[in-house]
Amino acid sequence: MNDIVGQFNLSQILSQILTDLVQEQDKKIIDIVSQVGISQPTWSRIQAGSSYLSIDEINKICQLCGLDTINILKQVIETANQIESKDLARLTYIQTESIINRTTLKYLIALTQKN
């Protein structure tokens, strides 16, 4: 068994939460991040967890979407803690392409928000 929480970092959780919230507004995340100066390849690295958003970039993305930065960051930390505390670490995880990683992360976030 792999530690599923260990497969994701806060950057990945943050990028997925931002993506979900932007999609709820019928917008595309790549359109929003490009306004902040983040290219598609850089956004892909952020989603994969190999690159990170700066606080300034997070603030700008949140401002463009009418989101509260502090609440988003709290949600990221709470989500990471909930994933860990729900013993989801015992799930078998097959690490393959980043799209599957993001799908798994989206699933885990959805699980934490059901309670």
N, C-alpha and C positions, 0 to 999 in steps of 0.2 A: 504494500500500500504506500502510495506517495502522500506527502503532506500537501493537500490541494491548496491550502492558504499560502504555503510557501511558493507555489507556482505563480502567484500574482503579487505585484507590488502596488503601492498606493497610487502610482502614476496610472497604472492600468485601471484600477477601480475608479479613479477620478475621470479618466477619459471616457469610460463606459457610462458613468452617471451623467456627465455632460452631454454625451451623444444622445442618451435616452431623453433628457430634458429638452434638448434642442429639437429632437424629432417630435416631441409632444406639441411643439409650437409650429409644426409643419415647415421646419427649416432643415437645411442640411448642415451638418457639423463642419464639413470641409469649407463651405461658404463662410461660416462664422470665423473659423480659425485662420482662413486666408486673409480676412480683414485685420487680423492681429499680426500678420506677417509670418504665419506658420504654413509651410508648404505641405503638399500631400505626402511626400516621403518622410518629412519630419513628423507629421501627425501619425503616420503608420508606425514609426519608431516609438512614439509616445504610447500608442495603443499596445504595442508589443512589450512595453516596459523597459526598453533600452535607451529611452530619452525621457526628459522630464519637462513639464511646464514650469516657467518661473512664476512667482507670485504676481508679478506685473501682468503676465499673459493670462493667468487665471482671472485676475480682476477685470481685464479688458473683455475676455470672453463672457464673463458674468454680466458685465455692464451692457454688452451688445444684446444679451438675451433677457435682460431684466431680472437676473437672478442675484441672490444675496451670496456673496463670496463666502462669508463666515458660515452660513448655513450649509453651503455645498461642502466645505471642508469638514464640517462636523458630520455630515452624512457619509463622507468617505471614511472617516475614522470609525464611526458607528457601524458601517457596513463591514469593514475589515474585522472589527471586534465580534460582530454577530456571526460572520462566516466562521471565525475561529471557535467561538463558544458553542456553536450548534454541532460541533463534532463532525463538520463536513470534511474534515481532514481525512476521514476514513474512506471517503469515496475513491474508487479506483479512477485514476486519471491517466489518459493516454495523451502525452504531449506530442502534437503534430504541428500542423500549420497554425499561424497566428489567428486565422479566422475561427478555428476550432477553439483556441484559447479564449477568444473574445466571446464566443457562444457559451462556453462553459462559465465564464465570468458573469455574463448577463444572466444566466440561469441561477447562479449563486446569489446574485444581488436580488433577483426576484424572490428567491426563497427567504431571504432575510426580511423582506418587506411584507411577507404574508402574515406575520405575527405582529 
